[in-house]
Amino acid sequence: MIGVTIFGSGRMGAIYAAALASSAHARLVSVVNPNLSSAERLVAQHGGVALRDPDAALADPSVDAVIITTPTDTHLEFIQRAVSAGKAILCEKPLDLSLDRVDACVDLITESDVAFMLGFNRRFDPGVGALREAVDAGDVGKLNILMLTSRDPAPPPLSYIRTSGGYWADSTVHDIDLACWIAGEQPVKVFATGSCLVDPGIGEAGDVDTSMTILKMPSGCLVHINNSRRAVYGFDQRIEAFGDAGMIQAANLHEDNLLHWDSKRTKAKAPLEHFFLERYARSFQLALEAFVLAVGENNPPTPTASDGHRALAIALACEDSRRRGCWVRPQYRDYGSAGISK
């Protein structure tokens, strides 16, 4: 049984607290937030104690691991503290919005013996995992085109947009990670473009709310990612892998998957889930279990900090492409034996 402390008690902290409460292999020891009343509300639901001081939580010998769900600009600080305390770490994405700071973080983790996992939870979605396994097994032959659709039901508040790091670093980064993970390679160049079609305030903040992205892989495979901050029919999450031997699709989840054609309708029922909290609830639980089991068995968990560097490098190249209107080559770092998970 692994003892876990959670740094942060907002939306993501609540997700992991609930996952820990239902885990057979881990338990929630404490929740840390300078706003103690927020942490107290979470432990009242799921157990543990509420603390203001992260160092007090890390000094607890019953704590084996820390889950970091605090704002992005605090991640590196808390990773450094957890590494110094010798605690395993599960950190929400992104590690940081600066490649230099991410590189420093990767170096710190690589030089330590601390287990580290980055919270790209969508890798653990059963449908996504099944599609990747089928691609790996050669069910579509040589992969030619990979298409990812990710559309939110509504945009977040403008206060969030202003500090998010931009659409690609904030949202598309999930699709970028999945594309590289499924294809088993990383792009040599990217092209991205975007528009502001949902909320003029997003454009005034210097961001976009509708985007299309092309990643060109070394094999020649082309990845197409389309994103929108507004899908009036619900959270839209689909993947299609097309190759020289066939095609596989991971579709939205529905109450039932029947398609109807008659004089009044030519559609299926709307997607079952309304946002990522519901759509990917199972993936968060599976990601937590994978982390806990890796820590318990002294195995390196994935996704890695190096995966975080790759996804951010591609996302920043996409933002550069959008602003310049041309193809851009991502600036990767060679981590050698630290590697990037496939």
ZAVO-73690 format. One record per residue (C-alpha): x, y, z; residue in one letter. Coordinates in Angstrom, 3 decimals. Each point is the difference from the previous one (the first is absolute). Last residue first. Example, Ala and Ser with C-alpha at 12.3 -4.5 7.8 and 13.67 -1.06 7.14 Angstrom:
BEGIN
         x         y         z  type
    13.670    -1.060     7.140     S
    -1.370    -3.440     0.660     A
//
This chain:
BEGIN
         x         y         z  type
     7.505     4.721   -27.281     K
     1.473     1.693     3.058     S
     2.600     2.685    -0.511     I
     3.586    -0.730     0.943     G
     1.964     0.538     3.171     A
     2.756    -1.986    -1.751     S
     0.689     2.878    -2.353     G
    -2.098     3.040     0.890     Y
     0.463     1.665    -3.374     D
    -1.858     3.318     0.187     R
    -2.692     0.844    -2.490     Y
    -0.525     3.337    -1.738     Q
    -3.106    -0.526    -2.140     P
     0.444     0.788    -3.719     R
    -2.419     2.640    -1.283     V
    -2.135     0.132    -3.167     W
    -1.345     3.481    -0.766     C
    -2.630     2.574     1.005     G
     2.228     1.846     2.460     R
    -2.464     0.227     2.921     R
    -1.568    -3.406    -0.552     R
     3.387    -1.593    -0.638     S
     1.385     1.400     3.256     D
    -3.038    -1.371     1.869     E
     0.591    -3.372    -1.650     C
     3.700     0.098     0.924     A
    -1.016     0.686     3.604     L
    -2.306    -3.038    -0.060     A
     2.732    -2.193    -1.510     I
     2.550     0.993     2.650     A
    -2.681    -0.422     2.691     L
    -0.822    -3.550    -1.106     A
     3.678    -0.973    -0.200     R
     0.928     1.476     3.384     H
    -2.960    -1.710     1.656     G
     0.998    -3.313    -1.526     D
     3.415     0.596     1.572     S
    -1.731     0.342     3.374     A
    -1.311    -3.504    -0.582     T
    -3.378    -1.460    -0.916     P
     0.726    -2.551     1.416     T
     1.064    -1.627     3.253     P
     3.503    -1.343     0.765     P
    -0.315    -3.255     1.989     N
     0.580    -0.337     3.758     N
    -2.903    -2.465     0.379     E
    -1.951     2.252     2.380     G
     0.861     3.120    -1.992     V
    -1.056    -1.613    -3.274     A
    -3.176    -1.324     1.629     L
    -0.901     3.451     1.318     V
     0.639     1.698    -3.333     F
    -2.002    -2.556    -1.991     A
    -2.825     0.238     2.547     E
    -0.062     3.794    -0.295     L
    -0.101    -0.169    -3.793     A
    -2.823    -2.567     0.166     L
    -2.083     2.241     2.273     Q
     0.659     3.058    -2.159     F
    -0.887    -2.025    -3.117     S
    -3.323    -1.094     1.503     R
    -1.071     3.603     0.610     A
     0.977     0.962    -3.557     Y
    -3.402     0.876    -1.424     R
    -1.443     1.180     3.326     E
     2.697     2.492     1.004     L
     0.755     0.652    -3.687     F
    -3.398     1.542    -0.673     F
    -3.643    -0.872    -0.718     H
     0.070    -3.778    -0.333     E
    -2.496    -2.082    -1.965     L
     0.692     1.398    -3.450     P
    -3.257     0.868    -1.762     A
    -2.137    -2.801    -1.370     K
     0.715    -1.147    -3.527     A
    -1.040     1.903    -3.085     K
    -1.962     0.191    -3.181     T
    -3.406     1.020     1.263     R
    -3.513     0.899    -1.081     K
    -0.562    -1.864    -3.270     S
     2.049    -2.960     1.194     D
     3.629    -0.929     0.741     W
     1.023    -1.067     3.497     H
     3.410    -0.988     1.362     L
     0.080    -2.238     3.065     L
     2.918     0.452     2.389     N
    -1.952     0.141     3.254     D
     0.280     2.377     2.926     E
     2.908     1.335    -1.998     H
     3.808     0.062     0.301     L
     1.852     1.919    -2.695     N
     1.883    -2.057    -2.565     A
     3.384    -1.704    -0.186     A
     0.406    -0.787    -3.692     Q
     2.097    -2.567    -1.843     I
     0.831     0.007    -3.724     M
     1.399    -2.454    -2.527     G
     3.051    -1.655    -1.542     A
     1.848     3.026    -1.412     D
    -0.699     1.975     3.142     G
    -2.602     2.202     1.647     F
    -0.184     0.608     3.755     A
    -3.047     2.001     1.093     E
    -0.438     1.626     3.411     I
    -3.085     1.595     1.540     R
    -0.800     2.168     3.044     Q
    -2.954     2.416    -0.145     D
    -1.182     1.401     3.348     F
    -3.618     1.042    -0.533     G
    -2.500     0.806    -2.777     Y
     0.691     3.759    -0.070     V
     3.698    -0.590    -0.682     A
     1.878     3.168     0.943     R
     3.700     0.418     0.898     R
     1.002    -1.658    -3.248     S
     2.836    -2.284    -1.007     N
     1.099    -1.810    -3.147     N
     3.113    -2.189    -0.093     I
     1.315    -1.491    -3.248     H
     3.006    -2.314     0.097     V
     1.824    -0.867    -3.216     L
     2.135    -3.128    -0.257     C
     3.125     0.616    -2.080     G
     2.092    -2.353     2.125     S
     1.810     2.980     1.565     P
    -3.384     1.385     1.152     M
    -1.722     3.113    -1.366     K
    -2.295     1.624     2.567     L
    -2.948     2.048    -1.273     I
    -2.099     2.195     2.299     T
    -3.432     1.557    -0.312     M
    -1.415     2.479     2.468     S
    -3.085     1.668     1.453     T
     0.103     2.000     3.241     D
     2.973     2.252    -0.684     V
     2.253     2.008     2.327     D
     1.271     3.570     0.303     G
    -2.241     1.002     2.926     A
    -2.053     2.093    -2.461     E
    -0.525    -3.200    -1.986     G
    -1.363    -1.774     3.070     I
    -2.229     2.991     0.707     G
    -1.536    -0.354    -3.459     P
    -1.556    -3.295     1.181     D
    -0.833    -2.935    -2.296     V
     1.461     0.666    -3.454     L
     3.585     1.050     0.740     C
     2.062    -1.694    -2.660     S
     2.966    -2.342    -0.119     G
     2.868    -1.324    -2.058     T
     2.637    -2.641     0.537     A
     2.809    -1.543    -2.033     F
     2.496    -2.407     1.495     V
     3.418    -1.455    -0.824     K
     2.109    -3.065     0.753     V
    -2.823    -1.510     2.002     P
     0.512    -2.578     2.758     Q
    -0.243    -3.763    -0.366     E
    -1.911    -2.981     1.370     G
    -3.160     0.880    -1.946     A
    -2.277    -0.610     2.991     I
     2.256     1.694     2.555     W
     0.883     2.893    -2.311     C
    -3.677     0.646    -0.798     A
    -1.058    -0.445     3.634     L
     2.535     2.584     1.207     D
    -1.069     2.478    -2.671     I
    -3.661    -0.575     0.833     D
     0.608     0.833     3.666     H
     2.161     3.014    -1.015     V
    -2.987     1.303    -1.971     T
    -1.450     1.324     3.264     S
     2.320     2.301     1.952     D
     3.192     0.186    -2.036     A
    -1.889     0.119    -3.306     W
    -2.737     2.400     1.124     Y
     2.296     2.549     1.632     G
     2.112     0.071     3.168     G
    -3.019    -0.372     2.268     S
     0.387     3.306     1.879     T
    -2.307     2.239    -2.055     R
    -2.314    -2.886    -0.908     I
    -0.710    -0.721     3.680     Y
    -1.139     3.559     0.714     S
    -1.997    -0.184    -3.244     L
    -2.116    -2.757     1.551     P
     0.147    -3.419    -1.705     P
    -1.509    -0.526    -3.442     P
    -3.084    -2.169    -0.547     A
    -0.824    -3.589    -1.011     P
     3.665    -0.756    -0.712     D
     1.148    -1.411    -3.327     R
     2.738    -2.579    -0.568     S
     0.241    -1.719    -3.385     T
     3.117    -2.036    -0.786     L
     0.918    -1.295    -3.456     M
     2.920    -2.328    -0.713     L
     0.878    -0.519    -3.660     I
     2.358    -2.429    -1.738     N
     0.656    -2.734     2.585     L
     1.503    -3.031    -1.704     K
    -2.391    -2.918     0.463     G
    -3.304     0.871     1.657     V
    -0.011    -3.056     2.283     D
     3.776     0.150     0.338     G
     0.101    -1.114     3.642     A
     1.274     3.434     1.039     D
    -3.029     1.616    -1.665     V
    -2.319    -2.427     1.809     A
     1.730     0.679     3.320     E
    -0.369     3.735    -0.573     R
    -3.712    -0.351    -0.716     L
    -0.528    -2.127     3.117     A
     1.793     2.575     2.132     G
    -2.152     2.806    -1.344     V
    -3.158    -1.960     0.764     G
     1.182    -0.996     3.487     P
     0.996     3.568     0.964     D
     3.440    -0.312     1.603     F
     1.865     2.129    -2.555     R
    -2.596     2.666     0.768     R
     1.519     0.513     3.450     N
     3.036     1.989    -1.137     F
     0.834     0.643     3.643     G
     3.779    -0.224     0.011     L
     1.567    -2.808     2.040     M
     3.138     0.127     2.141     F
     1.744    -2.626     2.125     A
     2.790     1.547     2.090     V
     3.520    -1.394    -0.340     D
     1.383     3.450    -0.782     S
     2.185     1.180    -2.888     E
    -2.781    -0.595    -2.527     T
    -2.530     1.936     2.088     I
     2.231     3.069     0.336     L
     1.027    -0.120    -3.653     D
    -3.643    -0.271    -1.094     V
    -0.894     3.008     2.163     C
     2.828     2.095    -1.396     A
    -1.136    -0.901    -3.523     D
    -3.572     0.974     0.913     V
     1.273     3.336     1.290     R
     1.848     0.630    -3.266     D
    -3.025    -1.118    -2.012     L
    -2.155     2.601     1.772     S
    -3.757    -0.607     0.438     L
     0.561    -2.394     2.905     D
    -0.464    -3.672     0.838     L
    -3.212     0.081    -1.999     P
    -1.752    -2.129     1.066     K
    -0.916    -1.295     3.438     E
     2.793    -1.419     2.094     C
     0.251    -3.499     1.478     L
     3.071    -0.101     2.230     I
     1.785    -2.626     2.117     A
     1.375     1.458     3.243     K
     3.704     0.262     0.847     G
    -0.411     3.184     2.064     A
     2.378     1.911    -2.260     S
    -1.924    -1.321    -3.013     V
    -3.280     1.171     1.545     A
     1.366     3.502     0.643     R
     1.388     0.300    -3.540     Q
    -3.292    -1.245    -1.468     I
    -1.814     2.597     2.101     F
     2.099     2.854    -1.381     E
    -0.216    -1.338    -3.561     L
    -3.782    -0.217     0.121     H
    -0.686     3.511     1.360     T
    -0.411     1.773    -3.365     D
    -2.447    -2.687    -1.106     T
    -2.547     0.681     2.741     P
    -0.287    -2.802     2.610     T
    -1.020    -3.585    -0.772     T
     3.154    -1.760     1.254     I
    -0.512    -3.577     1.210     I
     2.524    -0.993     2.667     V
     1.294    -3.441     0.868     A
     1.133    -2.168     2.907     D
    -1.636     1.921     2.854     V
    -0.051    -2.000     3.256     S
     3.368     1.513     0.961     P
    -1.583     3.492     0.165     D
     2.706     2.520    -0.873     A
    -1.568     0.568    -3.431     L
    -3.286     1.109     1.567     A
     1.759     2.401     2.365     A
     2.019     1.340    -2.937     D
    -3.226     0.727    -1.903     P
    -1.261     2.263     2.824     D
    -3.703     0.906     0.110     R
    -1.271    -3.441     0.971     L
    -3.310    -1.892    -0.124     A
    -0.070    -3.549     1.344     V
    -1.008    -3.250    -1.654     G
    -3.455    -1.158    -1.040     G
    -1.976     0.268    -3.252     H
    -2.914     2.353     0.521     Q
     1.124     1.902     3.115     A
     3.496    -0.123    -1.505     V
    -1.194     2.125    -2.928     L
    -1.867     2.593     2.052     R
     2.991     0.351     2.307     E
     2.319     0.719    -2.938     A
    -2.202     2.917    -1.056     S
    -0.251     1.244     3.597     S
     3.789    -0.043     0.258     L
     0.579     2.554    -2.756     N
     3.781    -0.518     0.122     P
    -0.860    -3.393    -1.567     N
     1.333    -3.464     0.772     V
    -2.094    -3.190     0.081     V
     1.062    -2.884     2.226     S
     0.307    -3.767     0.398     V
    -2.143    -1.172    -2.922     L
     0.296    -3.749    -0.404     R
     1.512    -2.268    -2.629     A
    -0.246    -3.575    -1.303     H
    -3.707    -0.872     0.065     A
    -0.915     3.384    -1.463     S
    -3.512     1.420     0.405     S
     0.946     2.856     2.314     A
     3.138     0.621    -2.048     L
    -2.091     0.659    -3.116     A
    -2.219     2.422     1.931     A
     3.059     1.885     1.242     A
     1.418     0.002    -3.530     Y
    -3.077     1.680    -1.466     I
    -0.299     2.448     2.910     A
     3.589     1.123    -0.471     G
    -0.758     0.578    -3.672     M
    -2.935     2.312     0.744     R
     1.645     1.872     2.842     G
     1.651    -1.446     3.087     S
     3.680     0.495    -0.733     G
     3.017    -2.074     1.046     F
    -1.281    -3.525     0.572     I
     1.657    -2.322     2.527     T
     0.202    -3.734    -0.614     V
     0.648    -3.091     2.145     G
     0.562    -3.149    -2.053     I
    -1.577    -3.270     1.215     M
//
